[in-house]
Amino acid sequence: MKKIKHLLDLKNTPEEWIEEVFKVATSFKEVLTRPLKKVPALRGKTVVNLFFEPSTRTRISFEMAAKFLSADVINFSTSVSSIQKGESLLDTLRNIESLSADIVVVRDSSPGTPYILSKYTQASVVNAGDGTHSHPTQALLDMFTVKQKKGRLEGLKVLIVGDILHSRVARSNIEGFTKFGAQVSVCGPANLIPFYISDWKVKVYYDFDQALEDKDVIIMLRIQRERQNTGYIPSLREYRYLYSLNKERFHRLKKDTLIMHPGPVNWDIEISSKIKPYVHPLILEQVNNGLAIRMAVLYLLSQG
Ligand code: CP
């Protein structure tokens, strides 16, 4: 298997490395069912979590993943760091590197931050979400969840619904699922579909009722109000009417369609709370799989 130093996106990540992530994650999933969940794979290594943007799932799951692998973990927060005193991001990284970090996990609101950091450090860099650009570990856990449920990715019809324009989850899932031969479609209001969509190998729908008919997997995206400084949608009421997965639409799906969401979910906007008992278990399983996937990513990067 080709080893890699950094995980920045899925576009430039070899297929065989992703296959290895799935294989290792399957073993770690078994470890997570044991009463004692710790393995010594990263003993003596240091993982630094640099989160400059809010996160619940990704940050906690990277922290737990590193701890279960017996790494030393440092959680860096901008509110208590010298970034508040004007220290640059790069100088912050260099200082962290001087303290012998082996893997740096970065989330930032600016697209490209993990790429820049990876050029200036000896440590491995993992992109934990860079603005609207990329979120590779989310896509890996989504693909892993689908593979576990369906036994394959090739030939599956995957629909991603919502704010495609601002979604790093959509971009990474498009890169990942198409790499493995799935047929990916996107659906959303016209002004939340990027104009460069024609560069991607995806089918575009604007009508959710038309799009959902024959799909094997539907990934509902969160409406990102924090990134929408202008009125991309006339109202949440209209968005919900046209694009929410409600009870009526849910009953029209194939019986084995997987409904997924990266979280956090705005219930009654992206998905009706009336169908929460049916869809929430799989969304929580995605979070659980995220732990095994992040353990596998940290483990394989430490080998590279
Ligand atoms: N899915 C996801 O990235 O969630 P967080 O923002 O809570 O990490």
Boltz pocket constraint, residues with backbone or C-beta under 6 A from the ligand:
constraints:
  - pocket:
      binder: B
      contacts: [[A, 54], [A, 55], [A, 56], [A, 57], [A, 58], [A, 59], [A, 128], [A, 129], [A, 138], [A, 262], [A, 263], [A, 264]]
      max_distance: 6.0
